[in-house]
Amino acid sequence: MLPKSVPGKIIAAWAANGFTLVISEPLMLELERALFYPKIRPRILRTDEQLSAFHTSIRLTSSLVEPGGHKAPIPKDIDDALVLQTLIAGQADYLISADHDLLVLSEHYPIVTPAEFSMRHL
Protein backbone atom coordinates (compact mmCIF):
# COMPACT_ATOMS: atom_id res chain seq x y z
CA MET A 1 0.00 0.00 0.00
CA LEU A 2 1.29 3.43 -0.81
CA PRO A 3 2.08 5.06 2.57
CA LYS A 4 0.81 8.51 1.56
CA SER A 5 -2.45 7.21 0.08
CA VAL A 6 -5.64 7.38 2.14
CA PRO A 7 -5.66 3.59 2.71
CA GLY A 8 -1.97 3.77 3.59
CA LYS A 9 -2.67 6.48 6.19
CA ILE A 10 -5.51 4.42 7.66
CA ILE A 11 -3.24 1.39 7.96
CA ALA A 12 -0.55 3.55 9.57
CA ALA A 13 -3.08 4.87 12.12
CA TRP A 14 -4.16 1.32 12.94
CA ALA A 15 -0.51 0.22 13.28
CA ALA A 16 0.07 3.11 15.69
CA ASN A 17 -2.84 1.87 17.83
CA GLY A 18 -5.09 4.67 16.59
CA PHE A 19 -8.03 2.28 16.56
CA THR A 20 -8.87 -1.41 16.92
CA LEU A 21 -9.56 -3.41 13.80
CA VAL A 22 -12.53 -5.79 14.00
CA ILE A 23 -12.28 -8.79 11.68
CA SER A 24 -13.55 -12.35 11.35
CA GLU A 25 -11.74 -15.52 10.35
CA PRO A 26 -13.41 -15.67 6.92
CA LEU A 27 -12.34 -12.08 6.25
CA MET A 28 -8.80 -12.91 7.41
CA LEU A 29 -8.71 -15.67 4.78
CA GLU A 30 -10.02 -13.30 2.11
CA LEU A 31 -7.42 -10.69 3.08
CA GLU A 32 -4.66 -13.27 2.77
CA ARG A 33 -5.84 -14.12 -0.75
CA ALA A 34 -6.38 -10.49 -1.75
CA LEU A 35 -2.90 -9.37 -0.70
CA PHE A 36 -1.47 -11.64 -3.37
CA TYR A 37 -4.00 -11.08 -6.20
CA PRO A 38 -2.02 -10.41 -9.40
CA LYS A 39 -4.05 -7.24 -10.01
CA ILE A 40 -3.31 -5.89 -6.50
CA ARG A 41 0.14 -7.26 -5.72
CA PRO A 42 2.12 -4.75 -7.85
CA ARG A 43 0.45 -1.84 -6.02
CA ILE A 44 1.65 -3.04 -2.62
CA LEU A 45 5.23 -1.99 -2.10
CA ARG A 46 6.17 -4.83 0.24
CA THR A 47 7.91 -8.18 -0.08
CA ASP A 48 5.97 -11.41 0.28
CA GLU A 49 7.56 -11.87 3.71
CA GLN A 50 6.46 -8.37 4.77
CA LEU A 51 2.91 -9.10 3.59
CA SER A 52 2.85 -12.34 5.55
CA ALA A 53 4.09 -10.48 8.64
CA PHE A 54 1.41 -7.81 8.09
CA HIS A 55 -1.28 -10.50 7.90
CA THR A 56 0.04 -12.08 11.10
CA SER A 57 0.09 -8.71 12.89
CA ILE A 58 -3.56 -8.17 11.96
CA ARG A 59 -4.44 -11.55 13.46
CA LEU A 60 -2.52 -10.80 16.67
CA THR A 61 -3.70 -7.24 17.26
CA SER A 62 -7.29 -7.21 16.00
CA SER A 63 -10.55 -8.05 17.65
CA LEU A 64 -11.44 -11.37 16.02
CA VAL A 65 -15.20 -11.99 16.04
CA GLU A 66 -17.49 -14.80 14.95
CA PRO A 67 -19.94 -13.42 12.37
CA GLY A 68 -22.25 -16.46 12.33
CA GLY A 69 -25.74 -16.07 13.70
CA HIS A 70 -25.94 -12.30 13.22
CA LYS A 71 -28.71 -11.16 10.95
CA ALA A 72 -27.74 -8.82 8.16
CA PRO A 73 -29.63 -7.75 5.08
CA ILE A 74 -28.71 -9.53 1.90
CA PRO A 75 -26.68 -6.98 -0.03
CA LYS A 76 -26.50 -6.92 -3.81
CA ASP A 77 -23.23 -8.88 -3.63
CA ILE A 78 -23.99 -11.93 -1.45
CA ASP A 79 -20.32 -12.11 -0.38
CA ASP A 80 -20.74 -8.73 1.34
CA ALA A 81 -23.19 -10.26 3.84
CA LEU A 82 -20.19 -11.66 5.73
CA VAL A 83 -18.71 -8.17 5.95
CA LEU A 84 -21.95 -6.82 7.44
CA GLN A 85 -22.20 -9.75 9.85
CA THR A 86 -18.64 -9.02 11.03
CA LEU A 87 -19.54 -5.33 11.53
CA ILE A 88 -22.58 -6.34 13.62
CA ALA A 89 -20.82 -9.08 15.60
CA GLY A 90 -17.93 -6.78 16.45
CA GLN A 91 -20.16 -3.83 17.27
CA ALA A 92 -17.70 -1.77 15.25
CA ASP A 93 -18.00 2.00 15.12
CA TYR A 94 -17.35 2.02 11.37
CA LEU A 95 -17.06 -0.17 8.34
CA ILE A 96 -14.55 1.47 6.01
CA SER A 97 -15.26 0.51 2.43
CA ALA A 98 -15.13 1.84 -1.10
CA ASP A 99 -17.55 -0.88 -2.22
CA HIS A 100 -20.63 0.81 -3.68
CA ASP A 101 -22.86 -2.16 -2.81
CA LEU A 102 -21.97 -1.66 0.87
CA LEU A 103 -22.01 2.15 0.80
CA VAL A 104 -25.65 2.20 -0.31
CA LEU A 105 -26.45 0.64 3.09
CA SER A 106 -24.83 3.52 4.99
CA GLU A 107 -28.14 4.98 6.17
CA HIS A 108 -28.70 1.75 8.11
CA TYR A 109 -25.11 0.96 9.15
CA PRO A 110 -22.05 3.07 9.99
CA ILE A 111 -20.37 2.57 6.61
CA VAL A 112 -17.96 5.25 5.41
CA THR A 113 -15.50 5.59 2.56
CA PRO A 114 -11.79 5.61 3.35
CA ALA A 115 -11.74 9.36 2.55
CA GLU A 116 -14.63 10.06 4.96
CA PHE A 117 -12.97 8.07 7.74
CA SER A 118 -9.68 9.86 7.10
CA MET A 119 -11.29 13.32 7.25
CA ARG A 120 -13.14 12.51 10.48
CA HIS A 121 -10.45 10.62 12.40
CA LEU A 122 -6.95 11.14 11.02
C-alpha positions as a printed Julia matrix, in Angstrom:
122×3 Matrix{Float64}:
   0.0     0.0     0.0
   1.29    3.43   -0.81
   2.08    5.06    2.57
   0.81    8.51    1.56
  -2.45    7.21    0.08
  -5.64    7.38    2.14
  -5.66    3.59    2.71
  -1.97    3.77    3.59
  -2.67    6.48    6.19
  -5.51    4.42    7.66
  -3.24    1.39    7.96
  -0.55    3.55    9.57
  -3.08    4.87   12.12
  -4.16    1.32   12.94
  -0.51    0.22   13.28
   0.07    3.11   15.69
  -2.84    1.87   17.83
  -5.09    4.67   16.59
  -8.03    2.28   16.56
  -8.87   -1.41   16.92
  -9.56   -3.41   13.8
 -12.53   -5.79   14.0
 -12.28   -8.79   11.68
 -13.55  -12.35   11.35
 -11.74  -15.52   10.35
 -13.41  -15.67    6.92
 -12.34  -12.08    6.25
  -8.8   -12.91    7.41
  -8.71  -15.67    4.78
 -10.02  -13.3     2.11
  -7.42  -10.69    3.08
  -4.66  -13.27    2.77
  -5.84  -14.12   -0.75
  -6.38  -10.49   -1.75
  -2.9    -9.37   -0.7
  -1.47  -11.64   -3.37
  -4.0   -11.08   -6.2
  -2.02  -10.41   -9.4
  -4.05   -7.24  -10.01
  -3.31   -5.89   -6.5
   0.14   -7.26   -5.72
   2.12   -4.75   -7.85
   0.45   -1.84   -6.02
   1.65   -3.04   -2.62
   5.23   -1.99   -2.1
   6.17   -4.83    0.24
   7.91   -8.18   -0.08
   5.97  -11.41    0.28
   7.56  -11.87    3.71
   6.46   -8.37    4.77
   2.91   -9.1     3.59
   2.85  -12.34    5.55
   4.09  -10.48    8.64
   1.41   -7.81    8.09
  -1.28  -10.5     7.9
   0.04  -12.08   11.1
   0.09   -8.71   12.89
  -3.56   -8.17   11.96
  -4.44  -11.55   13.46
  -2.52  -10.8    16.67
  -3.7    -7.24   17.26
  -7.29   -7.21   16.0
 -10.55   -8.05   17.65
 -11.44  -11.37   16.02
 -15.2   -11.99   16.04
 -17.49  -14.8    14.95
 -19.94  -13.42   12.37
 -22.25  -16.46   12.33
 -25.74  -16.07   13.7
 -25.94  -12.3    13.22
 -28.71  -11.16   10.95
 -27.74   -8.82    8.16
 -29.63   -7.75    5.08
 -28.71   -9.53    1.9
 -26.68   -6.98   -0.03
 -26.5    -6.92   -3.81
 -23.23   -8.88   -3.63
 -23.99  -11.93   -1.45
 -20.32  -12.11   -0.38
 -20.74   -8.73    1.34
 -23.19  -10.26    3.84
 -20.19  -11.66    5.73
 -18.71   -8.17    5.95
 -21.95   -6.82    7.44
 -22.2    -9.75    9.85
 -18.64   -9.02   11.03
 -19.54   -5.33   11.53
 -22.58   -6.34   13.62
 -20.82   -9.08   15.6
 -17.93   -6.78   16.45
 -20.16   -3.83   17.27
 -17.7    -1.77   15.25
 -18.0     2.0    15.12
 -17.35    2.02   11.37
 -17.06   -0.17    8.34
 -14.55    1.47    6.01
 -15.26    0.51    2.43
 -15.13    1.84   -1.1
 -17.55   -0.88   -2.22
 -20.63    0.81   -3.68
 -22.86   -2.16   -2.81
 -21.97   -1.66    0.87
 -22.01    2.15    0.8
 -25.65    2.2    -0.31
 -26.45    0.64    3.09
 -24.83    3.52    4.99
 -28.14    4.98    6.17
 -28.7     1.75    8.11
 -25.11    0.96    9.15
 -22.05    3.07    9.99
 -20.37    2.57    6.61
 -17.96    5.25    5.41
 -15.5     5.59    2.56
 -11.79    5.61    3.35
 -11.74    9.36    2.55
 -14.63   10.06    4.96
 -12.97    8.07    7.74
  -9.68    9.86    7.1
 -11.29   13.32    7.25
 -13.14   12.51   10.48
 -10.45   10.62   12.4
  -6.95   11.14   11.02
